[in-house]
């Protein structure tokens, strides 16, 4: 039996702190989607947003309906820039030395002059550098 929602939608709902079957009034939905209620009514009239007709004058939305609309508008938008989803890696001094070809002392001197990326404290006696900063520094030379 196929699950009613894909894992991606479940993860997004969890990260946003809503339940997929949570019900939203028109005003709550407009706050959630960050648009005026009048815009939601236009979307409903154009059949671009699913809803629940509770009474003749009352419309509500399930959380999954709002998320699906939100995702379709984000995924369908060609203007959105690509997002780097890979986290930046922290590299230790030995790897920095290998990448840059500098000695430990030269790294320290260049950092003090402001000519080298700033170190990141990891613990009381441990430091590292962001790999992206080191790579950008190498490219700039």
N, C-alpha and C positions, 0 to 999 in steps of 0.2 A: 504494500500500500504506500502510495506516494504521500510525503508530508505536505500539508497545506501551504507552507511557506518555505522558501529556500533559506539556507543557513546565513547567507549574507544579510537578508532582511531581518532575521532574528538578531544577529549581532549588532546591526545598526540600531534596532529598537532598544536592545539592552544598553548600548552605549549612550543612548539619548534618555534613558530612564522611563520609557513608556512601554506599555503592554500592547501587543498587536490588536487585541480586542477591547482595549480601553476606548470608551466613547467620549467624543468631543462635541461640544455645542458649536454653533457657528462662530461665536466670539472666541472660544477657546482655540478653534481651528485657525482662525485668523491670527491669533497670537503665536501659535505654534509655527505656522508657515510664514509669519512676519509679513503679512499683507493685509490690506483693509478687507473687511467683511464684504464690501461691495464687489471687490475683485473675485472673491470666492463665489458669489452669486452669479457672476458672469461666467465663471468656469463651469458652474453647475448647468447653466442654461445651454452652454456649448457642448455639454456632455464630456468635458475634459477632466472632471473630478467625480469619482463615485461618492455616493452619500446614502444615508438611510432616511427615509421619510417616516418620522415617528408619528406625527399628526399632520393635519392639513397645513399647518403653519410652522411646524417644528422640523428642522433638519438637523441630523447629527452625523458624525463621521466616526468610523473605527480608526484606530491608530494605523493599521496596515494600509488603509485607503489613503491617508495623508502621506505616509512614508512612500508608497508607490508613486504618488503624484510628485512628491519631492524628488525622488530618484529619477523619474522620467524627465523632469525638467532639468536636472543636473546632468544626467547622462546625455541627453539630447542637445545640450548646449555646446556648440563648437567653439565658443569664445573662451571657455575656461582653460587656463594654462595647465599643463601637465604637472602633477604633484609627485614629488620624490617621496616614495613610500619606504625606501630603505633608510634605516636609521644610520646616523653618522657614527663611525667607529672611532674609539679612542685608541691611540697607539702609544706605546711606551718609548722611552728614549732610544733604545737599541734600534727599533724599527725606524724611528725618525732619522737616526744617524745613517742607516742603510739607504733610506729614500733620498736624503739631502746630500749625503757625502760629507757632512760636517762632523766635527768632533763634538763631544759633550760641552767642552769649554766654549767653542765657537757658537754653538746653539745658545748657550747662556748669554754670551756677549751680545749677539745679534738681538736676542729677546730684550735685553736691557736697553739697547739703543732704540727699540721700537721697530726694528727691521725684520722681525720674525714673529710668527703667530704666538699668542699668549698660551701658556700652559694651563691645564685644567687640574685643580687639586682633586685627587681621588680618595685619599685618606691622609692621616697625619704625616706620613713619610713617603707618600707616593704621588706622582704626577703623571700626566699624559697630555697628548695633544689631539685635537680633532683631525682626523685623516683628511677631511675636505679642506681644512685650513692649510695643512702641510702641502697637499697637492696644488692648491691655488698659489701658494708661495713659490713652489718649484716652477709652475707654469709662468709666473710673472718674472722670473729671472732669465 
